[in-house]
Amino acid sequence: MKLLPSILVAAALTAVGAPAMANLELAQKKACLACHQVDNKVVGPAYKDVAKKYKGQKGIEAKLVEKVMKGGKGAWGEVPMPANPQVNEAEAKQLVTWILSLK
């Protein structure tokens, strides 16, 4: 029974890290990382910069979900963000929640 606490700690750590990794994997799968990176600006802003810009804004999740799916322009300069028809609403919500959680 001495292994039980170690197993529980390992399971808890895996569960905590899993959502972040899953969302990074979703971003890769949906080709988001062709224009964005977590820490660095590529074509679009770094995800951490997005999180910083919109931190604490009421209703921003819904606006960003729409932007992920339909595209947008002007918030980060002249280069527009294209629509992403390969991303459904549930996936967009998952991605936006993850992006806004970054620090």
C-alpha positions in Angstrom: 0.0 0.0 0.0 3.0 2.3 0.1 2.7 2.8 -3.7 -0.9 4.2 -3.5 0.1 7.8 -2.5 2.7 7.8 -5.3 0.2 6.5 -7.8 -2.4 9.1 -6.7 0.2 12.0 -7.0 1.2 10.8 -10.5 -2.4 10.5 -11.6 -3.2 14.0 -10.3 -0.1 15.5 -12.1 -1.1 13.8 -15.3 -4.7 15.1 -15.1 -3.5 18.6 -14.4 -1.1 18.6 -17.4 -3.4 16.8 -19.8 -5.8 19.6 -20.7 -3.0 22.0 -21.6 -1.3 19.4 -23.8 -4.6 18.4 -25.3 -5.3 22.0 -26.4 -1.9 22.4 -27.8 -2.5 19.2 -29.8 -5.8 20.5 -30.9 -4.2 23.8 -32.1 -1.7 21.7 -34.0 -4.4 19.4 -35.5 -6.5 22.4 -36.6 -3.4 24.1 -38.2 -3.6 27.1 -35.8 0.2 26.9 -35.3 0.8 27.7 -39.0 0.2 31.4 -38.0 0.4 31.4 -34.2 2.8 30.1 -31.5 2.4 30.1 -27.8 5.3 32.4 -27.0 6.3 34.1 -30.3 4.6 36.2 -32.9 4.5 34.5 -36.3 2.0 35.8 -38.8 -0.5 36.3 -36.0 0.1 37.2 -32.4 1.6 34.9 -29.8 -1.1 33.2 -27.8 0.3 34.6 -24.6 0.0 38.1 -26.0 -3.7 37.4 -26.9 -4.3 36.2 -23.3 -2.6 39.3 -21.9 -4.5 41.7 -24.2 -8.0 40.3 -23.4 -7.4 39.4 -19.7 -10.5 40.1 -17.7 -12.7 41.5 -20.5 -16.3 40.5 -20.1 -17.8 38.5 -22.9 -14.5 38.1 -24.8 -14.7 34.3 -25.0 -17.7 34.5 -27.3 -16.1 37.2 -29.5 -12.9 35.2 -29.8 -14.8 31.9 -30.6 -16.5 33.7 -33.4 -13.2 35.2 -34.6 -11.6 31.8 -34.6 -14.4 30.3 -36.7 -15.2 33.3 -39.0 -11.9 35.2 -39.1 -11.4 38.8 -38.5 -9.1 41.8 -39.0 -7.8 45.0 -37.4 -7.3 43.8 -33.8 -3.6 43.0 -34.4 -2.7 45.0 -37.4 -3.3 44.8 -41.2 -3.0 41.1 -41.7 -6.5 39.5 -41.4 -7.1 36.2 -39.7 -8.8 33.9 -42.2 -11.9 31.9 -41.3 -11.3 28.4 -40.0 -14.1 26.2 -41.3 -12.2 23.1 -40.0 -12.9 24.3 -36.4 -16.3 23.7 -35.0 -17.8 25.8 -32.2 -16.9 23.3 -29.4 -13.3 23.1 -30.6 -13.1 26.9 -30.9 -14.4 27.3 -27.3 -11.8 24.8 -26.1 -9.0 26.6 -27.9 -10.1 30.1 -26.7 -10.4 28.9 -23.1 -6.9 27.4 -23.3 -5.4 30.5 -25.0 -6.9 32.8 -22.4 -5.5 30.7 -19.6 -1.9 31.2 -20.7 0.4 33.3 -18.7 
